[in-house]
């Protein structure tokens, strides 16, 4: 079969490899869609300490089962399924306490196991052991199901930031994650949702799709002043940084109202992981800062339900659909910010 394999930073090869086989407890799926994200771009350019090459990339996975291994029950050949990306161990104290997103033993598809920029993908037994193989609901296509994984991460982030009815919310970053945050905040009952980005073309495209109440082009105006004006000087209840930019995190802190919450959703580059934080703002406004790290199997199941019911539509966020042979072009489109969501269809 054909697969896009990481060999070294800057060395991603489309090559012929053997089709995977299902061992005990595994299933193999015929990949129908594997969507891309900024993390795939970072891996392609810089590698990752959990990846031992060669490794097939791709972790936003949807397809149909082509083989079922010994000992697997409840699934059959032909079932349409979505696969979690982050795999908790299920048995450590954090997992047993319901904190699967911070499992210290977590492994991942496309990192520790071959991913789905390929025609077929083995879903290892460890995924099934934590209920990480989800049936795709009727009426949901494979492309939309592949977006369940990033939506699951967004659900986790807003759950931790406690986005609720009546909140004013600002999202910094108008990529696919930012668009999902805007839509989920609406679904969670937010009163007003604002979207901020430095890239005018991307902001305009995202605003047309996600329909925030206001779109702030931060290259043209001071985003802090703009958000404060939009909220009558009060600030927002929740600020979410859906971008890997320290400056955005520093700006977001200044946008948060008293007793508000700041979600540091987007991680920063490893060589620039620190920001300047005005501790007095946190102290006197009684602010809450919260991180967000991936998603749990339960979040993935909930994301599929949100998509199926129309609570969080995702189909129109998929702006590019490419064959597997064009996966490298797809990664460049993501890197250039020329798309909202790019999906690969092997």
C-alpha positions, -999 to +999 in steps of 0.1 A: +000+000+000+010+037-002+019+056+029+034+090+038+063+081+061+084+104+083+121+096+080+137+128+093+128+165+096+122+177+061+122+141+048+086+128+044+084+101+017+054+086-001+064+050-004+051+015-009+049-005+024+033-038+034-004-036+044-008-040+082-023-071+097-045-073+128-029-090+158-049-101+189-072-073+200-064-051+170-085-041+140-073-028+106-092-001+089-094+010+053-086+047+057-112+069+041-102+103+056-072+115+076-073+152+082-043+174+088-033+199+115-005+222+125+011+194+145+016+174+113+035+204+099+056+207+130+065+170+129+073+171+092+097+200+098+111+193+132+103+157+141+091+147+176+109+130+205+082+103+206+087+093+169+112+067+160+115+068+122+103+056+098+068+063+110+035+067+090+020+101+100-016+112+104-038+111+135-072+125+126-086+092+114-119+078+100-124+047+079-141+013+077-129-019+093-113-043+069-100-069+094-108-079+130-082-095+152-087-124+176-105-115+208-122-084+194-159-083+201-185-057+192-169-047+158-171-063+124-157-059+089-175-030+072-182-010+104-175+028+099-153+040+127-134+070+141-101+065+160-088+085+190-054+101+186-041+103+222-043+069+239-044+069+277-032+037+295-065+034+314-049+020+346-028+047+362-041+069+391-049+098+368-068+076+343-087+059+372-096+093+386-111+103+352-081+125+342-072+106+310-060+137+292-030+140+315-021+102+316+016+100+321+018+068+300-001+083+271+008+071+236-005+084+203-014+073+168+011+087+142+037+089+170+042+055+188+020+037+163+017+041+125-009+067+116-033+070+087-017+090+059-020+056+042-045+033+026-048+011+056-041+016+093-038-008+122-057+003+152-038-013+181-055-032+210-046-004+234-071+019+216-099-006+219-090-013+256-099+023+265-130+026+242-111+046+217-127+032+186-160+050+179-188+040+155-196+069+131-232+078+135-256+075+106-256+106+084-220+116+093-195+112+065-159+101+068-146+136+062-167+150+090-159+121+113-121+128+109-127+163+124-141+147+156-106+144+170-097+182+170-133+189+181-128+166+210-097+186+220-118+218+218-145+202+240-119+194+266-105+229+265-139+246+269-149+221+297-118+231+316-124+268+310-161+263+320-175+282+290-212+286+299-244+304+290-241+341+290-203+343+288-185+367+266-157+347+248-127+358+227-108+333+206-073+343+195-064+323+163-086+319+133-075+285+121-096+253+123-092+251+160-103+287+164-134+281+142-143+251+163-139+271+195-163+298+181-189+272+172-186+252+204-188+284+225-221+292+207-233+257+214-224+262+251-246+293+253-220+321+250-236+355+247-210+370+224-180+354+207-151+374+192-124+361+169-089+377+167-061+369+142-030+386+126-036+371+092-063+392+075-072+367+047-075+338+072-095+359+096-120+369+068-123+333+057-129+321+092-153+348+101-174+340+070-176+304+080-177+305+118-197+337+121-183+353+153-201+384+166-169+404+159-137+398+140-106+417+151-076+420+127-048+424+152-023+438+126-047+468+120-057+476+156-048+469+192-067+437+199-068+444+236-084+478+231-108+464+205-120+436+227-124+459+257-144+483+236-166+455+223-173+445+259-180+480+272-147+481+290-154+450+311-134+424+293-144+388+285-154+360+308-132+335+288-102+341+265-090+311+245-056+312+228-059+289+198-025+298+184+011+290+192+021+326+199+033+339+232+023+374+223-013+362+219-012+347+253+000+380+268-027+399+250-054+375+260-046+379+297-053+417+294-087+410+278-101+389+307-127+404+330-126+401+368-130+365+379-126+355+342-107+324+328-078+323+304-074+290+285-038+285+272-051+261+246-023+264+220+011+252+231+042+274+224+073+264+204+097+243+225+125+269+221+102+298+232+080+283+259+078+313+282+057+345+283+057+377+304+028+374+328+014+403+347+010+385+380-008+415+395-036+412+369-041+376+380-040+386+416-062+416+418-088+404+392-089+369+407-082+354+373-080+317+365-054+303+341-060+268+327-042+246+302-057+221+278-040+189+266-057+169+239-088+149+246-100+117+262-119+088+245-151+101+260-145+136+244-141+119+210-174+101+214-191+134+224-176+152+195-191+127+171-225+132+187-221+170+184-214+166+147-242+141+142-268+163+159-257+195+141-247+211+174-213+218+160-213+216+122-179+209+106-185+200+070-180+235+057-148+239+076-132+213+053-119+236+026-095+212+008-098+175+000-067+159-015-056+124-025-028+107-006-003+115-033-008+152-026-003+150+012+029+170+011+011+197-008-016+195+019+009+201+046+022+232+028-013+245+025-017+241+062+016+258+069+008+288+046-026+293+064-044+291+031-070+266+043-093+261+073-092+223+072-074+200+048-083+164+047-065+136+029-085+109+011-063+078+004 
